[in-house]
Amino acid sequence: MFKLISLFLILLSFSVVSVYQLNHLPTDQNIYVYLGVLFILLFSLVVVSRYFLLLLFSILNLYRNVKKELPELPDHKKPMVSIIVPCYNEEKVLKASLESLMNQTYPKYEILVIDDGSSDNTYLLAKHMEFDDGKVSLKAFTKKNAGKAHALNFGIDMAKGELFLAVDADSKLNPDAIALMVDYFQDPKIGAVAGSVYVTNTDNLWTKLQALEYIQGLNLVRNGQALFKLVNIIPGPIGMFRKKAVEKIGKYTDDTYAEDCDLTLRLIDAGYKIDYEIDAISYTEAPESLIDLLKQRYRWTRGILQSILKHKRKLLGIQTNLSMTLVLWYMLFEAIFWPIASIFANFFIIYLSLASGLGEMLIYWWIIFTILDVSASIYCVSVTKERMSLVFYSIYYRIFFINIINIAKVLATLEEFFGIEMNWGKLERKGKI
């Protein structure tokens, strides 16, 4: 780990030197160009600083987890866990998902499959898999279609456990996922714990880039947030919650496109801490086409913006709940300011290079982000023990993939601002989990 930190510091220094080269402009440039250069310099330093801080926080959190000493509870004292699986037309993937849940190492839990009015054989498939051996059970329920939030709330009402694990029906869990996450709840301040999400269908360019994005986002961002126990989004494929805490804040709501984000924010607002377990892994099916990927990111962005707007008064609530205020500003930065600034910076640096005749500035610009992405990828792959081949995609990850995602975020932000209705259907599953 020390070698990784040293490497990153060296790369950080090289990136700063590359940023400095952007000052080499002819003296006859107008004031607007110089203002643009100043923006580029500031933006680049923010990017470099962000990477370094996230790496530092992530490493410190890993160290905290290694040193964490929680007493091992005997089986009869371990809390009951209810796994809630909301489903809507998940016939292709549900069997594999449920089989992974049935093979958990945790001694006592129940699986509740909530069919939200599917038009395929989802409910019948789950019903045929029902069982109860006295320690572990699986039960299937069906209800009129009302959306994922209502299906999850239905499951919470049926749950017997003091903890519940929300799992998407297109996901598979590693066998010790429940056992790894339960320990955190010995701390009464913990309201929820996020798990790791890996892409399982890495068989084309788009899914491989998403696989890299997931491990960077999880192990650099979410792991860094966990140092302060302020993870801002519990992912749909794997998240464990304290049932009483969720009931206290009114359970899931259906007034955003991101019910998981909204629920996490309300838990933080209620004073609960949100942690992260890096080794509790869910394997999920990612969108395989650009169109499906853009649909997903539109929905995510608009859902996050809606969640932030629900709590907009807390943006200035430093004296009442500093944690909530910091989380909201961070999310606002990532959802709006960062994508807009990134797109502007990329287009401006191209214009600047062409207008000033200094094409090497494009090279320095590319070096900055490539170095950062490659080093971050090496760190994340080393921590997660994912395939080292994913590091190769970091060479053009930001220039190509992240720019596309940022454009989608900006367009989604504009649509949300103007109140344009979004009515996309469910993504089609390929059954590759």
URQUIRA-V895502 format. One record per residue. N is the residue number from 1. OMEGA is omega in radians with two decimals (NA if undefined). D_CENTER is the distance of its C-alpha to the mean C-alpha in whole Angstrom. Layout:
n: (N | N)
omega: (OMEGA | OMEGA)
d_center: (D_CENTER | D_CENTER)
This chain:
n: (1 | 2 | 3 | 4 | 5 | 6 | 7 | 8 | 9 | 10 | 11 | 12 | 13 | 14 | 15 | 16 | 17 | 18 | 19 | 20 | 21 | 22 | 23 | 24 | 25 | 26 | 27 | 28 | 29 | 30 | 31 | 32 | 33 | 34 | 35 | 36 | 37 | 38 | 39 | 40 | 41 | 42 | 43 | 44 | 45 | 46 | 47 | 48 | 49 | 50 | 51 | 52 | 53 | 54 | 55 | 56 | 57 | 58 | 59 | 60 | 61 | 62 | 63 | 64 | 65 | 66 | 67 | 68 | 69 | 70 | 71 | 72 | 73 | 74 | 75 | 76 | 77 | 78 | 79 | 80 | 81 | 82 | 83 | 84 | 85 | 86 | 87 | 88 | 89 | 90 | 91 | 92 | 93 | 94 | 95 | 96 | 97 | 98 | 99 | 100 | 101 | 102 | 103 | 104 | 105 | 106 | 107 | 108 | 109 | 110 | 111 | 112 | 113 | 114 | 115 | 116 | 117 | 118 | 119 | 120 | 121 | 122 | 123 | 124 | 125 | 126 | 127 | 128 | 129 | 130 | 131 | 132 | 133 | 134 | 135 | 136 | 137 | 138 | 139 | 140 | 141 | 142 | 143 | 144 | 145 | 146 | 147 | 148 | 149 | 150 | 151 | 152 | 153 | 154 | 155 | 156 | 157 | 158 | 159 | 160 | 161 | 162 | 163 | 164 | 165 | 166 | 167 | 168 | 169 | 170 | 171 | 172 | 173 | 174 | 175 | 176 | 177 | 178 | 179 | 180 | 181 | 182 | 183 | 184 | 185 | 186 | 187 | 188 | 189 | 190 | 191 | 192 | 193 | 194 | 195 | 196 | 197 | 198 | 199 | 200 | 201 | 202 | 203 | 204 | 205 | 206 | 207 | 208 | 209 | 210 | 211 | 212 | 213 | 214 | 215 | 216 | 217 | 218 | 219 | 220 | 221 | 222 | 223 | 224 | 225 | 226 | 227 | 228 | 229 | 230 | 231 | 232 | 233 | 234 | 235 | 236 | 237 | 238 | 239 | 240 | 241 | 242 | 243 | 244 | 245 | 246 | 247 | 248 | 249 | 250 | 251 | 252 | 253 | 254 | 255 | 256 | 257 | 258 | 259 | 260 | 261 | 262 | 263 | 264 | 265 | 266 | 267 | 268 | 269 | 270 | 271 | 272 | 273 | 274 | 275 | 276 | 277 | 278 | 279 | 280 | 281 | 282 | 283 | 284 | 285 | 286 | 287 | 288 | 289 | 290 | 291 | 292 | 293 | 294 | 295 | 296 | 297 | 298 | 299 | 300 | 301 | 302 | 303 | 304 | 305 | 306 | 307 | 308 | 309 | 310 | 311 | 312 | 313 | 314 | 315 | 316 | 317 | 318 | 319 | 320 | 321 | 322 | 323 | 324 | 325 | 326 | 327 | 328 | 329 | 330 | 331 | 332 | 333 | 334 | 335 | 336 | 337 | 338 | 339 | 340 | 341 | 342 | 343 | 344 | 345 | 346 | 347 | 348 | 349 | 350 | 351 | 352 | 353 | 354 | 355 | 356 | 357 | 358 | 359 | 360 | 361 | 362 | 363 | 364 | 365 | 366 | 367 | 368 | 369 | 370 | 371 | 372 | 373 | 374 | 375 | 376 | 377 | 378 | 379 | 380 | 381 | 382 | 383 | 384 | 385 | 386 | 387 | 388 | 389 | 390 | 391 | 392 | 393 | 394 | 395 | 396 | 397 | 398 | 399 | 400 | 401 | 402 | 403 | 404 | 405 | 406 | 407 | 408 | 409 | 410 | 411 | 412 | 413 | 414 | 415 | 416 | 417 | 418 | 419 | 420 | 421 | 422 | 423 | 424 | 425 | 426 | 427 | 428 | 429 | 430 | 431 | 432 | 433)
omega: (3.11 | 3.12 | 3.12 | 3.12 | 3.13 | 3.11 | -3.11 | 3.11 | 3.10 | 3.13 | 3.09 | -3.14 | 3.13 | 3.11 | 3.12 | 3.10 | 3.12 | 3.09 | -3.11 | -3.12 | 3.14 | 3.10 | -3.03 | 3.12 | 3.03 | -3.05 | -3.08 | 3.12 | -3.11 | -3.04 | -3.11 | 3.09 | 3.13 | 3.07 | 3.10 | 3.10 | 3.10 | 3.09 | 3.14 | -3.14 | -3.12 | -3.14 | -3.12 | 3.12 | 3.08 | 3.13 | -3.12 | -3.13 | 3.13 | 3.12 | -3.08 | -3.12 | 3.12 | 3.09 | -3.14 | -3.13 | -3.13 | 3.13 | 3.12 | 3.12 | 3.06 | 3.10 | 3.11 | -3.14 | 3.12 | -3.09 | -3.09 | -3.14 | 3.08 | -3.14 | 3.10 | -3.12 | 3.02 | -3.04 | -3.06 | 3.11 | 3.14 | -3.08 | 3.04 | 3.13 | 3.06 | 3.07 | -3.11 | -3.10 | 3.09 | -3.05 | 2.95 | -3.12 | -3.10 | -3.07 | -3.06 | -2.98 | -2.97 | -3.08 | 3.14 | 3.13 | -3.10 | 3.11 | 3.10 | 3.12 | 3.13 | -3.09 | 3.10 | -3.11 | -3.10 | -2.97 | -3.09 | 3.12 | 3.08 | 3.10 | 3.14 | 3.12 | -3.10 | 3.12 | -3.06 | 3.08 | -3.12 | 3.08 | 3.09 | -3.07 | -3.12 | -3.08 | -3.13 | 3.12 | 3.14 | -3.13 | -3.14 | -3.12 | -3.13 | 3.06 | 3.07 | -3.13 | 3.12 | 3.11 | 3.14 | -3.14 | 3.06 | 3.11 | 3.14 | 3.11 | 3.05 | -3.11 | 3.09 | -3.10 | 3.14 | 3.13 | -3.04 | -3.11 | -3.14 | 3.10 | 3.11 | 3.12 | 3.05 | 3.13 | 3.11 | 3.13 | -3.12 | -3.00 | 3.08 | -3.05 | 3.04 | 3.00 | 3.01 | 3.14 | 3.10 | -3.07 | 3.04 | -3.07 | 3.11 | -3.07 | 3.03 | -3.11 | 3.00 | -2.95 | -3.08 | -3.07 | -3.12 | -3.08 | -3.12 | -3.02 | -3.06 | -3.06 | -3.10 | -3.04 | 2.96 | 3.02 | -3.08 | 3.13 | 3.14 | 3.12 | -3.12 | 3.10 | 3.09 | 3.02 | 3.11 | 3.12 | 3.10 | 3.07 | -3.09 | -3.08 | -3.11 | -3.08 | 2.96 | -3.04 | -3.06 | -3.13 | 3.08 | 3.09 | 3.07 | 3.10 | 3.10 | 3.12 | -3.11 | -3.09 | 3.05 | -3.12 | -3.10 | -2.95 | 3.03 | -3.09 | -3.05 | 3.11 | 3.07 | 3.10 | -3.08 | 3.08 | -3.14 | -3.10 | -3.13 | 3.04 | -2.96 | 3.09 | 2.98 | -3.05 | -3.14 | -3.11 | 3.14 | 3.09 | -3.14 | -3.04 | 2.97 | -3.00 | -3.12 | 3.14 | -3.14 | 3.10 | -3.12 | -3.10 | 3.05 | 3.10 | -3.10 | 3.05 | -3.08 | -3.10 | 3.02 | 3.05 | -3.09 | -3.09 | 3.13 | 3.10 | -3.13 | 3.14 | 3.13 | 3.13 | -3.13 | 3.05 | 3.10 | 3.14 | 3.13 | 3.07 | 3.13 | 3.08 | -3.13 | -3.06 | -3.05 | 3.08 | -3.01 | -3.06 | 3.01 | -2.90 | 3.00 | 3.10 | -3.03 | -3.13 | -3.12 | 3.08 | -3.05 | -3.14 | 3.14 | -3.13 | 3.14 | 3.10 | 3.14 | 3.07 | -3.14 | -3.07 | 3.01 | -3.10 | 3.14 | -3.09 | -3.14 | 3.10 | 3.11 | 3.12 | 3.11 | 3.12 | 3.11 | -3.13 | 3.09 | -3.07 | -3.02 | 3.13 | -3.12 | 3.10 | 3.12 | -3.09 | -3.08 | -3.06 | -3.11 | -3.13 | -3.09 | -3.12 | -3.14 | -3.14 | -3.13 | 3.14 | -3.13 | 3.13 | 3.09 | -3.14 | 3.11 | 3.10 | -3.09 | -3.04 | -3.03 | -3.01 | -3.08 | 3.13 | -3.13 | -3.14 | -3.12 | 3.13 | 3.13 | -3.11 | -3.13 | 3.13 | -3.10 | -3.13 | 3.07 | 3.11 | -3.09 | -3.13 | -3.13 | -3.08 | -3.06 | -3.11 | -3.14 | -3.12 | -3.13 | 3.10 | 3.07 | 3.12 | 3.11 | 3.14 | 3.13 | 3.14 | -3.11 | -3.02 | 3.11 | 3.12 | -3.12 | -3.10 | 3.13 | -3.12 | 3.10 | 3.13 | 3.11 | 3.12 | -3.06 | 3.11 | 3.12 | -3.11 | -3.05 | -3.08 | 3.04 | -3.11 | 3.13 | -3.14 | 3.13 | -3.13 | -3.14 | -3.07 | 3.12 | -3.14 | 3.11 | -3.10 | -3.06 | -3.10 | -3.06 | -2.98 | -3.06 | 3.09 | 3.08 | 3.14 | -3.14 | 3.08 | 3.10 | 3.13 | -3.13 | 3.12 | 3.09 | 3.10 | 3.12 | 3.12 | 3.11 | -3.14 | -3.12 | 3.06 | 3.12 | -3.08 | 3.08 | -3.05 | 3.11 | 3.13 | -3.13 | 3.08 | -3.14 | 3.12 | 3.12 | 3.12 | -3.05 | 3.11 | NA)
d_center: (24 | 26 | 27 | 24 | 24 | 27 | 26 | 23 | 26 | 28 | 26 | 25 | 29 | 29 | 27 | 28 | 32 | 30 | 29 | 33 | 34 | 33 | 36 | 39 | 40 | 43 | 45 | 46 | 42 | 42 | 40 | 37 | 37 | 37 | 34 | 32 | 32 | 32 | 28 | 27 | 28 | 26 | 23 | 24 | 24 | 21 | 19 | 21 | 21 | 17 | 17 | 19 | 18 | 14 | 16 | 19 | 17 | 15 | 18 | 20 | 17 | 18 | 21 | 21 | 20 | 23 | 25 | 24 | 27 | 26 | 29 | 29 | 30 | 33 | 32 | 34 | 32 | 28 | 27 | 27 | 23 | 23 | 20 | 20 | 19 | 19 | 21 | 22 | 24 | 22 | 25 | 24 | 21 | 22 | 25 | 23 | 20 | 23 | 25 | 22 | 22 | 25 | 25 | 23 | 25 | 25 | 29 | 28 | 26 | 26 | 24 | 24 | 24 | 24 | 25 | 24 | 28 | 27 | 30 | 29 | 30 | 27 | 29 | 32 | 30 | 28 | 31 | 33 | 31 | 32 | 33 | 34 | 35 | 35 | 32 | 30 | 30 | 28 | 29 | 28 | 29 | 29 | 29 | 29 | 27 | 25 | 21 | 18 | 18 | 22 | 22 | 19 | 22 | 25 | 23 | 23 | 27 | 28 | 26 | 28 | 26 | 25 | 21 | 19 | 17 | 15 | 14 | 14 | 17 | 16 | 15 | 17 | 16 | 18 | 21 | 21 | 17 | 19 | 21 | 19 | 17 | 20 | 22 | 20 | 21 | 24 | 23 | 24 | 22 | 19 | 18 | 15 | 13 | 9 | 10 | 9 | 8 | 11 | 12 | 16 | 18 | 18 | 21 | 21 | 20 | 17 | 15 | 16 | 15 | 11 | 12 | 12 | 9 | 7 | 9 | 10 | 6 | 6 | 10 | 11 | 8 | 7 | 11 | 12 | 11 | 13 | 16 | 17 | 15 | 13 | 9 | 9 | 6 | 7 | 6 | 9 | 10 | 11 | 11 | 15 | 17 | 20 | 22 | 24 | 22 | 20 | 24 | 25 | 22 | 23 | 21 | 18 | 19 | 20 | 20 | 17 | 15 | 12 | 13 | 11 | 10 | 13 | 14 | 12 | 14 | 17 | 17 | 17 | 19 | 21 | 21 | 19 | 17 | 13 | 13 | 11 | 13 | 12 | 15 | 14 | 13 | 12 | 13 | 12 | 14 | 13 | 15 | 18 | 20 | 19 | 20 | 18 | 15 | 16 | 16 | 13 | 12 | 15 | 14 | 10 | 12 | 15 | 13 | 11 | 15 | 17 | 15 | 16 | 19 | 20 | 20 | 21 | 24 | 22 | 21 | 25 | 25 | 25 | 28 | 27 | 23 | 22 | 19 | 18 | 19 | 18 | 14 | 15 | 17 | 14 | 12 | 15 | 15 | 12 | 13 | 16 | 18 | 16 | 16 | 20 | 21 | 20 | 22 | 25 | 25 | 25 | 27 | 29 | 30 | 31 | 33 | 34 | 35 | 37 | 39 | 40 | 41 | 38 | 36 | 35 | 33 | 31 | 31 | 30 | 27 | 26 | 27 | 24 | 21 | 22 | 23 | 20 | 18 | 20 | 20 | 16 | 16 | 19 | 18 | 14 | 16 | 19 | 17 | 15 | 19 | 17 | 20 | 21 | 22 | 18 | 19 | 22 | 19 | 18 | 22 | 21 | 17 | 17 | 21 | 20 | 17 | 15 | 18 | 18 | 14 | 15 | 19 | 17 | 15 | 18 | 20 | 18 | 18 | 22 | 22 | 21 | 23 | 26 | 25 | 25 | 24 | 22 | 23 | 21 | 22 | 20 | 18 | 21 | 20 | 22 | 22 | 21 | 19)
